[in-house]
Amino acid sequence: MATGGWGPGTGQPGGNGPGGQGWGPPPGAPANNTYVPPQAPYPPQNPYPPQNPYPYVPPAPVPGRAPRRRSRLWFLSAPYLVTAILRSAHRVAVRLFVQEGDGRIEDRTVDRVQVTRTVLGAVATVALFMAYGAEKDGWEDAATGGVANMIIAPVLLIVGGPLVILAFVFYAPSHLRPHLRSRLHAPLKAVGWYLLTVGVLAGTLLGIGQASKNDLSGWQGFVVGLTGLAVLAWGIPFFLLASLYSARSAFNTAHVHPMLPPVVTVALVWVLAVFNAIDSGMPQGPPAVQYSSLLGGPLSVTAVSLWEMRRMRTRFGVTVRGAAPVPVPR
């Protein structure tokens, strides 16, 4: 049967022509083909590096001691309450009675010398008691006398301080007196706070005594007792700290003039020495030791105060009769 040229035959190679295997070349490249496809200059890069088949796993934490949780009742314990009361009273006392003012000159050397003098005075007092003995209840009397001096010092400052300040202002030149008088508000404010503290404590004690006399009971007695206890628990430490800081700063008299605190301190220490000599008499020991113990404190305080005033004059240019310059911290 004739195929009409279509179908397999022996004509054209490929088998689609007459007598051949069809149209086109046979599959595969010819044997004499020299063409080579272009190659890339660099091998293809994988943008994602191969992942570690074994990722790092942090070691398990070593079981340790569990942190100790503070009980909520700690805030009601005695150590916490005492510490909180002392910190609060100290913070308020410093804010009210340690206001240095614009004219206060900070001299660290003077501060260190004052602290050293205080420590040496205390050591000398203890050594005197240990060397020559003390009378019956001598240590208790010494401790009571120290506390009494700390309480009496502000009272003497309140009574005799105005006289010293008025004398200091009167000694200043006439053109500086209005300026010095205008700066008295800070000492007067400190004195007012101290007198208010004394009044509140005295009123609280009188109120508690009156309530005990009236034999209050029930909720009224509970309220009065709790209020009085709270006022005394905070007021007594504050009063002691206020007495200490007010005596040290002379009721913030540095606001008036930088040289006024050492002047007031010298006057105060000699008045206290006279009161102690009248009240307690001469200490134990030979006459030389007695006079040294009696006059050692006032003389050392006077020497340190005069040295402080000299440093103000030589290093900072401050004089008693002159205006205070702008202080430079040292």
Salt bridges, closest charged atoms under 4 A:
GLU100 OE1 - ARG104 NE 3.14
GLU106 OE1 - ARG108 NH2 3.69
ASP107 OD2 - ARG311 NE 2.82
